[in-house]
Amino acid sequence: MLTCPAVAGASVDPDSALHAYARARLADGDGALQTAVASYRAAMALDPDSIAIARRSYAQAIESGDQALAMRAAAILDAQAILPRDGTLLRIADALERKDWGGARSLTGKMVEEGNFAFLAPILNSWIAWGEGSDATPEVGDKTPFADLARRYLDEHVALQAIAKGDLATAAPAIGRALALRGGSDGAALRLSFASQLTARGFKDEALTLLPDGVANFATARTDILRGKYDKGRRALLTPAQGYARLLSRLAADIASDDAGVPLGMRLARIATFADPRSPEGHIVAARLLTAAGHPAFGMAEAAKVPADGWYGVLAQVEMVNARAEAGDRSGAIALARTLAEAPGAEPARQVQLGRILADAQDFAGAAAAFQAAQAAYTPDTVPWSLLLFEGSALEQGQRWDEARAVLERAAKLAPNEPVILNYLGYAQIERRQNVEAALALLQRASALKPQDASITDSLGWAQYVTGDVRAAVPVLERAAAGAPDDPTINEHLGDALWSAGRRYEARYAWNAAAVFAEGDVAARLAAKSREGLKPEYAAP
């Protein structure tokens, strides 16, 4: 076990494992992942049996993409029966890469015993059998653990294996079912994946039917196929390791659709890139999730591994935009987002991406224009309410309230039961003390539709306070603060209401809680209230 010196003033050998481990932990704490991983690697070389070093090395190696270090750490942890559950998936990837079919099958059995990813077994076993030379179409029976979940991933692999065998009768319906489950970037990537495999087998027309004409995402692929420029050798049929990589990438994206699942999704995406380092899909998903996990530099590196002029280039550049923005290169992100949005056949999502980055840069006029441009792809009665909400928000933040209100009211007519619209429209009017009774009614409907949403609960409580019903407002705001204890706006609202209700000590407690996370003018206002109490000039807006 690695231990720190207990004697005050004791020196540490700068070439020791302890010193390397300490450097790694400090770099880890500073967010310098590359430096941390290099130090963990050095520490493991100096003390290869240390469980403490192996624990930290494993996690950081996965995040940074250091497969060799991850495998060394995994071996140590597995020997102690403390390997994280995704470690089994890592070892399966390694076995498949080495074509160790027996080892991969044994590890798949272990995965089933562990339970966490047992639903992957039927698909994984079919790829192992594929590697062994057997024809074993993946099947999911009713008794398969989490059968419904397994079926979400089944059709993609049924289709891929059927294409490889030239069995279009089996592949075609499976392709349709798989695509029906995927939208957005993941759906586009899946279309390209199927098209590449179909073309590799000589099914050019079938590939083209998957790639709608006039869509920027597919322009390069369609051009290559139509001109006969497709390199069959470069896009050979899938190996078991590549099939497994696609399975993990898809699972990673699904898991990370919930913010709480981003860390695990990011690790699975990394393992997918280990299994198939050349997969554009794997790099695209890894770029997205590394950025979401707070590692935008690594996200940029993954996106850069996909040729910008290749089949998947547009999808990779979309992730590059997000990574650049998160890394602080806002001007570069805006320039790239604008290029993507202005490309022939660009999807409305590209304008939305541009609009959101412009809004973050406080260019609300530009953001509103981008959101308006995104609506051009729809008829007036089919415009998604979310686009109207984005536009209305940009107009409202840009001090164009009359225009914003008209857009938001249109959104509310299109989606009268969407609490987020009702909340925004109601709260914006409460802030301006306009149509207070009507705004209160909107917020009451929003709260009834989504009673557990702390932000909506706060809006309702604040509206009650503004309309003079302090007694009703206090318990509502208390419930909102309990749901979001680190939200400065909610705690300030609660403090103002408590003060007005005569509960002065509790009011200062709420203001102090708000001050912990407040900045700028809000922090100054809260400090003044804590000192002097609630005065008209200190009231929350």
N, C-alpha and C positions, 0 to 999 in steps of 0.2 A: 504494500500500500504506500502511495506517495504521501509524505508528511512534510510539514514545514518546520524549520528549526524553532525550538521552543525557547532558546536562550537569547535574551535581549542582546542585540549587537552582534549576533553570530553572522559570519560571512557566508555567502553562497558562491560556490564555484561558478563563474560565468559560463563554463562549458558543461555544466551539469544538466541532467534531465529536469531537475527542479527549476533551474533558472529558465530553461526553454519553456517549461510549462507556465511559469509566472509571466513570461513575456506574452505567451499565447493568451492567457486569461485577460491581461491588460488590453491587448489588441482587440480581443473579443468584446470586452466591455465598451471599447471606443468605437465599435462597429467596423473596425479594419479587418475584414474577413480574410483577405489575402495574406496579410501579415500574420494573423492568428493561425491560419492553416499551416503556413511555413514553419511556425514555431512548434505547433503540435506535431508536425512531421519530424522535426528535429528531436523533440522530446521522446517520441515513440522509438526513434532509432537508438537513443541513449538508454531508454528503459522500456524495452519491448514487452515486459510482463505487467506493466502498471495498469490496473483496471481504471484508476481515476483518469489517466491520460487517454486511455482507449475510449472511455465514455464521451469525453469532450471531443476527441479527434473524430469519432464516428459522425457525430451530428454536424460538425463544421466541414468535414470532408464531403459529406453529401451535399450540403448547401453550396460549397464552392466548386463542386464538380471534380474533385480529386478521387477518382475511382480506386486507385491503388491504395491510398491511405484509408479509404473507407473499408476496403476488403481486409486490410491488416487489422484494423480496429475491430471489425466484425468477428474475425477469427478469435480474438482474445475474449470478447464479450460472449460469444457463443460457447466457448469452452467453460465459461462460468455460468452458463444458462441465464444470462441477463441481456441477451441480444434483443433490441427493440423489434417489434413485430414486423416493421418494414424491412428489417435486416434479412429476413428470410426471402423477401422479394429481391433484394440485392443479390443474394447468393444464387437465386434461381437465374437471374440475368447473367451472372458470371458462368454458370454451368452451361447455359444455352449458347453463350458466345464460344465456349470451348468445345461445343458439341458433345458434352458429357451427358448423354440422354439418361443414363441410369441415375446419375447424381441429380439431374433436374427432376426426375420422377420422384426420387426419394424426398427431395426438398419440397415438392408439391404436396406429398403426403404429410410432411411436417406442417406445412401451411394449413392443411385441412384440420389437423389436430389442434393447432393454435386457434383456429376458428375465425380470426379477424377477416381474412380474405378467402375463405373457403369457397365462396361462390365463383371464384375465378378458375377453379380446378378443372371443370369440364373443357373449357376453352384451352387452358394451358396444356392439359394432357393431350388434346388433339394436335397441338403444335409439336409436342414431344414425339408423338407417334409419326407425325409428318417427317420429322428429322430422322426417325428410325426407318423410314421407307414404307410405312403403312398408310393406308387410306382410311382415316378415322375422322369422319365429319363430326364436329362438336355437337353434342346433344345435351339438353337440360331437361331432366325428368321432373315430375312433380315432387319427388322426394329429395331432389337436389337442395342442399342448404341454401336458403334465400333464393329460391328458384326464380321469382319475379325479377329480382335484381340481376341475376345471372343472364336472364333473357334480354336485358337492356343492352348487353354487349355481344350477344350470341350472333346476331345476323351479320354483323360486319365480318366476322371471321368465317362464318359459313360461306359468305360471298367471296371473300378473298381466296379461300381454298378451292371453291368451285371454279373461279376464274382460272386459277393455275391449272386446273384439270381440263379447261376448255368446256365446262358444263354450264352454258349460259342459261339453260332451263332452270337450274337450281340457283344460279347467281342472281338473275334478274329480280325475282321477287324479294330475295334477301337484301339486295341493294336498296330496293324501294322501302322496305321496312326499316333498315338502318338509317337511311336519310330522313325518314319521317321523325326520328327522335332527335335530330340535330339541327340547330339553326345557327345563324350568325357565322362567326369565323370558323367554329368547329365544323359546322355543316359544309362550308365551302372547302375546308381542308379535306373532309371526307370525300367529297365529290372528286377532288383532284386525285386523291389516293386511289379510288376505284378506277378513274379514267386512266391513270398511269399503268395500273395492272392490266386493264382491258387492252390498252394499246400495245403493251409488251407481248400480249398473246395474239396480236393481230386483229383485234376487234375494234377497228377505228371508228366505225359508225356508232357503235354502242357507247364508246367513250365520249364522242361528241354530243350525244343526247344528254349526257349528264352535265354538260358545260354550256349553259345558256349563252347565246350570242349577245354581244353588246354589254356584257358585264365585265368591269375592270378586273375583278378577281380571276377571271378565266381567260382573259385576252391572250396572254402569252401561250398558255397551253393549247388553246384552239388554233392559234397561228402555227405552232410547231406541228400539231397533228395534221392540219390541212396541207401544210407544205412538205409533209413527209420528212421533217427534220428530227423526228423522234429517235433517240439513241436507245435501242433496246438493251444494249449491254449495260448502259448506265442506269437503267431503271429495270433491273432484272427482277424476276419473281421473288417473292418474299421468302426469307429464311425463317425458321422457328424463332430465332432471337428477334428478328424484325417484327414478326407477328405479335410477339410478347410485348415489344416496345409500344406498339400501337394500342394494345390492350391497356397498358399502364398509363399511357398518355390520356386516353379517353377517361379512364377512372380518375386520374389526377384532376382533370378539368371539371368533372362532376363533383368531386369532393370539395373543390375550392369554390364552387358556386355559392357556398355559405362562407362568410368571412372566417368563421371559426375553423373551417377546414383548410384554410390556405397553407398553414405550415406543413400538414401532412401531404396535401396535394403537391406542394412544391418539392418535397422529398421524392414522391413517386415520379414526378416529371423528370427529376434528375436521374433516377434509376432507369427510366425509359431511355434517356440519352446515352446511358452507359450500354444498354442492350443494343442500341442501334445509333451509333454516333453520327450516321449520315442522314438520319431521318429529318426532313424539313418540319414535319408535323411535331416531332418531339422537341425540336429547338423552339418552335413557335409557342407551344404550351409552356415549356420551361421558362421562356422569356417572360410570358405573361405572369406566371406565378412567382417567379423570383422578384419581379417588380412589385407585385402585390404583397410579397413577404418583406419588403423593405430593402431589397438588394438590387436597385435599378442598374448599377454598373454591371452586374452579372446578367441582368435582363438584356441590356444592350449587347453584351458579348454574345449571348445566345442568338438574338435576332440577327446579328451580323454574320452568323454562320450560314444563313440562308441567302443565296445569291439574290440580289435585288432584281435582277433581270430574268430570274427563273420562274418556273410555274408558281411557286409559293411566294414570290417576291412581295406582292402587295400585302399578303397576310402578315409576313414578317415585318414589313415596314410599319404596319399598323401598331404592332407591339413595340417597335423602335420609338414611335412617337410617344407612347405612354412612358417608356423607360427613360427617354430623354427628359420629359417633363418632370418626372419624379426625381431625376438626378440633378435637377436645377438648371438644365439647359432649355429654358422655356422658349427662347427665340428660335433655337434649332428645332424644337418640337413643333412650334407653330408653323415654321416654314415647311417642314416635311408634311405636316397635317394638311396644309393648304394645297400642296402639290398633289397629295392623294385625293383630296376633295374635288379638285378641278380636273382630274383625269377623266377622259371619255368613259362613260359607263360606270362611274363611281356610284356606289350604293349610298342611300341616305345616311347610313351609319358613319360614313366618312365626314359628312357635314356636321353630324352630331359631335363626333370626336373633336373636330376643329372648334365648334362652338363652345364645348366644355373647357377646352384649354384657353380659349380667348376669355371666357368668363373668369377663369382662375387668374388670368393676367389683368383683370379689371377692365378689359375692353368689352364692355357690355353691348355697345352698339354693334361691334363686329360679331359678337356671339349671337345676338338676336338675328342678324342678317343670315348667319350660317344656319340657325335653326329654321328660319323661314325658307331658305334654299332647300333644306332637307324635305320640306313639305311638298315641294314641287313634284315629287314622284307619286303623289296621291291625289285623288279627287277630294273636293272639300268635305264630303261626308265620310271619307275613309281615312282621313289624317289621324294617326295615332294620338291619343290624348297626351301621351308623354312628350311629344314634340311641342304641342301647344303649351304644356307646363314649362318646358325648358325655355321657350320663347318668352312666355309671360314673366318668368323669373328674371331673365336677362333684362327685359324692358323695365321691370320694377326696380331692379338694382341700378339700372342706368338712369333713374329718376324720370322715367316716362310712364307715370302711373296710369294715366287715362288710357293709353294704348295697352298697357299690361292688363288692366282690369278687363278690357274688352276681350282680349285673348284668353284670359283665365275663365271668364264667364262662358266663352265658347267651349272651352275644355270641359267645364262642368256640365254643359248641356249634352256633350258627346258621351260623358262618363259620369252620370249623376251619382253613382255609388262608389266612386273612388275617393277614399278618405284623404289621400294626400292632396288632391285638388281642392277639396272642400276646406281642408285645413289651411292651405296656402292662401286661397281667396279670402277666407274668413279672417285669418290673422292679419293679412296685409291691410284689411279695412279697419280692424281694431287698432292697429298701430297708428293709423291716420285718423282715428276717431270718426270714421265715416260709416253710415248705415249700420250703426252699432247693433241694433236689434236683429237685423237681417244677418249680420256677420255672426252674431252669437248663435243664431239658429243653424247656420252652416257648421259651426264648430261642434254643436251638440250632435248633429248628424254624423260628423266625422268621428267623434268620440264613441258613439254608439256602434259604428261600424268597426272600429279598431280600438277597443277599450284599453288594451295593454300597451299602447304606444305612448311613451312618456312625453314626446314632443307634442302630440295632439292633446294629451291630457293637460299639459301646461298651457296650450293655446286656449283651451276651454276655461281653465281656472283664471287665466289673465283676463279673458273677456268678461267673466263674471265680476272680477275685481273692478275693471274699468267701468262697467255698467252700475257699480255701486253696491253689488251684492257680496260684501266682504265675507259674511258668515258662510255663504256657499263656496266662495273661492278658496278659502284656507284649506279645507280637507282635500279639495281637488288638487291644489298645488302641492300639498304634502305628499299625495300619492305620486305625482309626477316626479318630485325630488327623490322619492324612494326608488323610482324606476331608473333614474339617471342622476346618481349622486354627484357626478363630476361635471355636470353641465352648469356653467356659470349663469346663463340666462335664466334657467329654471330656478336656481337657488336665489337669484336676485329677486325674481318675481315673488317667490315665497316669502322672502324677507320683507318686501314692501307690504304684502298682504298681512303678515303677522304684526308688523308695526301698527298698521291701521286698525288691527283688531285689538290693540292694547297689549300684545305679547312682546314687549320690547327686548327682553333678554334673548328669546328665541329668534327674534328678527335679526339681532346682531350675529347670532350663531350662523344663521342662513347666509347672511352677507359675507361673513368670514369664509364660509365654505365656498361661496362663489368666487371670492378673491383668490383662492388657491390656483384657479385655472384661468383667471381673467387677465387681460393685457390692455395696455394703452389707456384710453379714456374711460373704459369700463372699470379698470382697476382703480383709477383715481376716484371715480364716482363712488365705488364701493367703500374705499377707504374713508371718504368724507362722510358717508352714511354711518359707518361704524363709529366714527368719532362724534358726530353731531346729531345723528338720528335722521329720519326721513323728512326732508324739506322739499318744497315744490321743485326747486332747481335740481334736486338729486333723484327725482323719480325716474324709474326705468322707462324707456321710450315705448 
